[in-house]
Each structure stands twice: as structure tokens, then as C-alpha cells.
Amino acid sequence: MLRPLLLVEDDLNDIELTMIALEKARIANPVVSVRDGVDALDYLRREGKWADREDVNPAVILLDKKLPRLDGHDVLQTVRSDERLKRIPIVMLTSSREERDLLRSYDLGVNAYVVKPVELEDFMAAITDLGMFWAVLNEPPPFED
């Protein structure tokens, strides 16, 4: 079974471009998209509207830093402190080039920090590479019950 990719992004344009890039890269994993940090944690914890989802952690979380309700750093910190979730790879996918954001992300346990390219072609290439690495090439930790 292919584990889903969890995209946590509030910008509709970035969501659409990410989905197109992953499709063009022929990433077979399903993509679940949520628009804010609270919904991301509900998905991961199988709470609220996500209570009935399949009990499988995502292959990777593509996490925007600037999110409504709960920002990416808060989501990252919460995931890393949860025994059931802490091994899920997380890529901070953000427009922030601020050094303090980069350092804080790594201090909180992010696996990769990727600044979203401004140019469309560069953005599409970055997403394609991310999808290919995390969904296909990366060796994840074994499933845990």
C-alpha cells in the first residue's frame, strides 16, 4: 500500500502547482491536502473529520511555515513530541529565507528545509524532486502499530 503525502499549505495556487508537479512526476502516492495547522494535526491524530481515515501515517509531510490557526513550527514541534508521529519525515516548504526560521525548523527536528522557488519552472522542478525523493527513494521507518 502506498502511503499518502500530506500537503499542509494555505495558498490555493501553491496547492494546485504542487499537485500538478506531483502528477507530472508520476508519483503514485495519494496526496492529502489540508489548509491549516489545526487540520493537519487532526489528520495526523485521526480526529474530527479525519477520525475515520485509514490508520497509516503519511510517507512525508510537506509543511508550509506560514499557516492560519497554527503555524508550521508549532505543527512541527507537536508532531516531533508525539510518539506515534515523531518519525514521519517533514519537509518545511516555505517562502521564508530568514535564517531564524531555518535554524528554528532544524532545532525542532525538520528533515529538510526548502525555499519555494519564485519561477514556475523552478517551483515545479523542486516539487517533482521532493516527491520523487520522499515518496520513492527514501527508506522510511517500518510501520508501527
C-alpha positions as CSV (number, residue, x, y, z in Angstrom):
1,M,0.0,0.0,0.0
2,L,1.3,3.4,-0.9
3,R,1.3,5.8,2.0
4,P,-0.1,9.3,1.3
5,L,1.8,12.5,1.1
6,L,0.4,15.2,3.4
7,L,0.5,18.7,1.9
8,V,-0.1,21.4,4.5
9,E,-0.5,24.6,2.5
10,D,-2.9,27.5,2.7
11,D,-2.1,29.1,-0.7
12,L,-4.5,27.7,-3.3
13,N,-2.1,28.5,-6.2
14,D,0.8,26.6,-4.4
15,I,-1.6,23.6,-3.8
16,E,-2.6,23.5,-7.4
17,L,1.0,23.8,-8.7
18,T,2.2,21.1,-6.2
19,M,-0.5,18.7,-7.3
20,I,0.3,19.3,-11.0
21,A,4.1,18.7,-10.3
22,L,3.5,15.5,-8.4
23,E,1.2,14.2,-11.1
24,K,3.7,15.1,-13.9
25,A,6.4,13.3,-11.9
26,R,4.0,10.3,-11.8
27,I,4.1,10.0,-8.1
28,A,1.6,7.3,-7.4
29,N,1.1,8.0,-3.7
30,P,-2.2,9.7,-2.9
31,V,-1.9,13.4,-1.8
32,V,-3.9,14.7,1.1
33,S,-4.1,18.5,1.2
34,V,-5.1,20.5,4.3
35,R,-5.1,24.3,4.6
36,D,-4.0,25.0,8.2
37,G,-2.0,23.6,11.1
38,V,-5.0,22.6,13.2
39,D,-6.4,20.5,10.3
40,A,-3.0,18.9,9.8
41,L,-2.8,17.8,13.4
42,D,-6.4,16.5,13.2
43,Y,-5.5,14.5,10.2
44,L,-2.3,13.1,11.8
45,R,-4.1,12.2,15.0
46,R,-7.2,10.9,13.2
47,E,-9.5,13.3,15.0
48,G,-12.5,15.4,13.9
49,K,-13.4,15.0,10.3
50,W,-10.4,12.7,9.9
51,A,-11.4,10.2,12.6
52,D,-12.4,7.5,10.1
53,R,-9.3,7.8,7.8
54,E,-7.1,4.8,7.3
55,D,-4.6,4.3,10.2
56,V,-1.5,4.9,8.1
57,N,1.0,7.7,8.6
58,P,1.9,9.7,5.6
59,A,5.2,9.0,3.7
60,V,6.1,12.6,4.2
61,I,4.6,15.9,5.3
62,L,5.2,18.9,3.1
63,L,4.7,21.7,5.6
64,D,4.3,25.4,4.9
65,K,5.7,27.6,7.6
66,K,3.1,30.4,7.5
67,L,-0.3,28.9,8.1
68,P,-3.5,30.1,9.7
69,R,-4.7,28.9,13.1
70,L,-1.4,27.1,13.9
71,D,1.9,27.8,12.1
72,G,4.3,25.3,10.7
73,H,6.8,25.5,13.5
74,D,4.0,24.7,16.0
75,V,2.9,21.7,13.9
76,L,6.5,20.5,13.6
77,Q,7.0,20.8,17.3
78,T,3.8,19.0,18.1
79,V,4.5,16.1,15.6
80,R,8.0,15.7,16.9
81,S,6.8,15.4,20.5
82,D,4.2,12.7,19.7
83,E,5.5,9.1,20.0
84,R,3.1,7.9,17.2
85,L,4.1,10.6,14.7
86,K,7.7,11.7,15.5
87,R,9.3,9.6,12.8
88,I,7.3,10.9,9.9
89,P,9.7,12.8,7.6
90,I,8.8,16.5,7.4
91,V,9.9,19.0,4.7
92,M,9.4,22.6,5.5
93,L,8.3,24.1,2.2
94,T,8.3,27.8,2.6
95,S,8.9,31.2,1.1
96,S,10.9,32.3,4.1
97,R,14.6,32.8,3.6
98,E,15.1,34.1,7.1
99,E,17.9,32.4,9.0
100,R,16.0,32.3,12.2
101,D,13.2,30.3,10.5
102,L,15.7,27.9,9.0
103,L,17.5,27.4,12.4
104,R,14.3,27.0,14.3
105,S,13.0,24.4,11.8
106,Y,16.1,22.3,12.3
107,D,16.1,22.8,16.0
108,L,12.6,21.4,16.1
109,G,13.6,18.4,14.0
110,V,12.7,19.1,10.4
111,N,14.2,16.7,7.9
112,A,14.6,19.3,5.1
113,Y,14.0,23.0,4.6
114,V,13.2,24.0,1.0
115,V,12.6,27.6,0.0
116,K,9.8,27.7,-2.6
117,P,11.3,29.0,-5.9
118,V,9.6,32.1,-7.4
119,E,9.8,31.0,-11.0
120,L,7.1,28.5,-12.1
121,E,9.5,26.1,-13.8
122,D,11.8,26.1,-10.8
123,F,8.9,25.5,-8.4
124,M,7.6,22.6,-10.5
125,A,11.1,21.0,-10.6
126,A,11.6,21.4,-6.8
127,I,8.3,19.7,-6.1
128,T,9.0,16.9,-8.6
129,D,12.4,16.3,-6.9
130,L,10.8,16.4,-3.4
131,G,8.1,14.0,-4.4
132,M,10.4,11.6,-6.1
133,F,12.8,11.5,-3.1
134,W,10.4,11.3,-0.2
135,A,7.8,9.0,-1.9
136,V,10.0,6.8,-3.9
137,L,13.7,6.9,-2.9
138,N,13.7,7.5,0.8
139,E,13.6,4.4,3.1
140,P,11.0,5.2,5.8
141,P,11.0,3.7,9.3
142,P,8.9,0.5,9.5
143,F,5.2,0.7,10.1
144,E,4.3,0.7,13.8
145,D,1.1,-0.5,15.3
